[in-house]
Amino acid sequence: MSQAPVRVSPLIKFGRWSLLLVGIAYGAAHQSRLSKKEEKVREIEGQQKAVRDAKLAEAKKRSAPAMAPCLG
């Protein structure tokens, strides 16, 4: 004894579909904006990593002779 489904107003259907599409468009735009921002951050981090690696290599060079007597 199932009842027939309730008929939904076309205005409500239109509103639901409109909001769904607006939400998808907003999400795509927001994702694009965040991706561009993250790309810039990664570029800066890459530059900082190169500087940091150079400093670590220099520190290893300086500490290697000091550690030689300890090793052996």
The 8 nearest C-alpha neighbors of each residue, nearest first, counted from 0:
[[1, 2, 3, 4, 5, 6, 7, 8],
 [2, 0, 3, 4, 5, 6, 7, 8],
 [1, 3, 4, 0, 5, 6, 7, 8],
 [2, 4, 5, 1, 6, 0, 7, 8],
 [5, 3, 6, 2, 1, 7, 0, 8],
 [6, 4, 7, 3, 2, 8, 1, 9],
 [5, 7, 4, 8, 3, 9, 12, 11],
 [8, 6, 5, 9, 11, 12, 10, 4],
 [7, 9, 11, 10, 12, 6, 13, 5],
 [10, 8, 12, 11, 13, 7, 14, 6],
 [11, 9, 13, 8, 12, 14, 7, 15],
 [10, 12, 14, 8, 13, 9, 15, 7],
 [13, 11, 9, 15, 14, 10, 16, 8],
 [12, 14, 10, 16, 11, 15, 17, 9],
 [15, 13, 11, 17, 12, 16, 18, 10],
 [14, 16, 12, 18, 17, 13, 11, 19],
 [15, 17, 19, 13, 18, 14, 20, 12],
 [18, 16, 14, 20, 19, 15, 13, 21],
 [17, 19, 21, 15, 20, 16, 22, 14],
 [18, 20, 16, 22, 17, 21, 15, 23],
 [19, 21, 23, 17, 22, 18, 24, 16],
 [22, 20, 18, 24, 23, 19, 25, 17],
 [23, 21, 25, 19, 20, 24, 18, 26],
 [22, 24, 26, 20, 25, 21, 27, 19],
 [25, 23, 21, 27, 26, 22, 20, 28],
 [26, 24, 22, 28, 23, 27, 29, 21],
 [25, 27, 29, 23, 24, 28, 30, 22],
 [26, 28, 30, 24, 25, 29, 31, 23],
 [29, 27, 31, 25, 30, 26, 32, 24],
 [28, 30, 26, 32, 31, 27, 25, 33],
 [31, 29, 33, 27, 32, 28, 26, 34],
 [32, 30, 34, 28, 29, 33, 27, 35],
 [31, 33, 29, 35, 30, 34, 28, 36],
 [32, 34, 36, 30, 35, 31, 37, 29],
 [35, 33, 37, 31, 36, 32, 30, 38],
 [36, 34, 38, 32, 33, 37, 31, 39],
 [35, 37, 33, 39, 34, 38, 32, 40],
 [38, 36, 40, 34, 39, 35, 33, 41],
 [37, 39, 35, 41, 36, 40, 34, 42],
 [40, 38, 42, 36, 37, 41, 43, 35],
 [39, 41, 37, 43, 42, 38, 44, 36],
 [42, 40, 44, 38, 43, 39, 45, 37],
 [41, 43, 45, 39, 40, 44, 38, 46],
 [44, 42, 46, 40, 45, 41, 47, 39],
 [43, 45, 41, 47, 46, 42, 48, 40],
 [46, 44, 48, 42, 43, 47, 41, 49],
 [45, 47, 43, 49, 48, 44, 42, 50],
 [46, 48, 44, 50, 45, 49, 51, 43],
 [49, 47, 51, 45, 46, 50, 52, 44],
 [48, 50, 52, 46, 47, 51, 53, 45],
 [51, 49, 53, 47, 48, 52, 54, 46],
 [50, 52, 48, 54, 53, 49, 47, 55],
 [53, 51, 55, 49, 54, 50, 48, 56],
 [52, 54, 56, 50, 51, 55, 49, 57],
 [55, 53, 57, 51, 52, 56, 58, 50],
 [56, 54, 58, 52, 57, 53, 59, 51],
 [55, 57, 59, 53, 58, 54, 52, 60],
 [58, 56, 60, 54, 55, 59, 53, 61],
 [57, 59, 55, 61, 56, 60, 62, 54],
 [60, 58, 56, 62, 61, 57, 63, 55],
 [59, 61, 57, 63, 58, 62, 56, 64],
 [62, 60, 58, 59, 63, 57, 64, 65],
 [61, 63, 59, 65, 60, 64, 58, 66],
 [62, 64, 66, 60, 65, 61, 59, 67],
 [65, 63, 67, 66, 62, 61, 60, 68],
 [64, 66, 62, 63, 67, 68, 61, 69],
 [65, 67, 63, 69, 64, 68, 62, 70],
 [66, 68, 64, 70, 69, 65, 63, 71],
 [69, 67, 71, 70, 66, 65, 64, 63],
 [70, 68, 66, 71, 67, 65, 64, 63],
 [71, 69, 67, 68, 66, 65, 63, 64],
 [70, 68, 69, 67, 66, 65, 64, 63]]
